[in-house]
Amino acid sequence: MSHNTFGHLFRVTTWGESHGPALGCVVDGCPPGIRFTRAEIQAELDRRRPGQSRFVTQRREPDEVKILSGFILDDDGETMITTGTPVSMLIENVDQRSKDYGEIARQYRPGHADYTYDAKYGLRDHRGGGRSSARETAARVAAGALARKVVPGMIVRGALVSMGEKSIDRANWNWNFVGDAENPFFTPDPASVAVFTAYLDGIRKAGSSVGAVIEIVADGVPAGLGAPIYAKLDQDIASGLMSINAVKGVEIGNGFEAARITGEENADEMRIGNDGKP
């Protein structure tokens, strides 16, 4: 299987399966001299960790990261300093329950990668989906936590803005609430938590599931990232997001709404920043 790597200069390769001994990532192209701690990487993984509410997978994984290479320790014994060589991180799987997937071994799940893996490779790992499991995203989170240290002036945040037929009230948008302990949905609207809770409980009782929309905002992105024609920033963003197994569509800016509004309405006007530049 090829294509396990994403990126150009800062390149991330993920590896491992849902029910294997471990999974992880190798970050190549990380500049030397970047200072970080294991606790900073772990904090991001803790936010993603499964089993934290009844609305996510109940698999109990501590997701404790081990940083194996690409750094030297500072004199304080905790701060790591990148050397410019590949940074390898490992996360052990401790709560695999492969016996729960016995029935899946004998049938394909609709909308999953079961059939395509079998058709392409002649076999598949039915235990939790193997490489196609959302468990793979833990490795992305670890790599992303390191990426934050490389571009400290850039702020990338995301929030859930709709679920099925229910949406947030954008007038209530509060970024500080997204990471609140009482907010299992990572929504920016405090009033939407009760609405989403009741709605999703009803969906679960019906034995079904429902989709959602996540909105991502990046602040402080320098002009000129990417390259024409086949490495545009929009293209790379869409490619990275579409590689997440549950993602079925990506809109950038107004997205498909741009087809329903005028050019004046859709114009992305430049503004002068605090530094006096566009």
C-alpha positions, 0 to 999 in steps of 0.5 A: 500500500502506497500513499501513506504520506502527506505534505511537501516540506513538512511531510507526515507519514502515518502507519499502523492499524486499528487493532494492531499493537500500535500506530504512529507517525514519522514527521520528515522535514521538521526544522531543527531547533523547535522546542516542545514537550511530550506534554504538549503533544499529549494535550492534543491527543487527550482532546481527541481521546475516545471514550470521553462521552456517550456520543463517541466510540466507547473504546478506552484508549489512553493514547499515551504518546512515545517520542522516539527520535528526532530530538535532543533533551534540553538541560531541564530533562523535559523540553525536546529540541528537534534536530532536523532529522525525522521525528517518530511518534508511537501510540500503543493500542491497549483496548482492541476487542477484535472478537466484536468484529466476528460477524463483519469478517463474513460480510461487507459493510456498506459505505465502508472500505471493506469491499474496496480493500478486498478488491484491491489487495485480495484481503482485508483487516476486518478488525475495526477496519484496519488501516481504514479506521478513524483510529488512524487520525490519532497519528495525525493529531500527534503530527499536527501538535508538532506542526503547531510549534513550527508555525506558532503565528498561525492559529487553526481552529475547528468547530461543529456547526451542524448535525443532521437537520440541527444547526448552531446560532452563529450569533452565539459563536464562542471559540472559548467554549469549543474546548469546554469540558461540558461541551462533548460536541466541540460546538461554538454555541453553548445553547446548541449542546442541549439541542444536539444532545436530545437530537442525537439521543433520538437518532441513537434510540432509532438505531441509526446515525447522522452526519455533521458539518465541521467549520475550520478557520485558519488565522495568520496564514501567510500569503503565497503558500502553495504553488501553481498549478497542481499544488494550490493551497486549496487543493492541498487542504481539500486533499488532506481533509478528504483523506479522513475516512468520514469526510464526504465533502469540502467547501472552501470559502463560500463553497457551492454557495458561490454558484447561487450568489453574485460576483459582488456578494462572493468577492473576497475583499482584501483588508489592511491588517495591523501591520499596514499590509493587505 
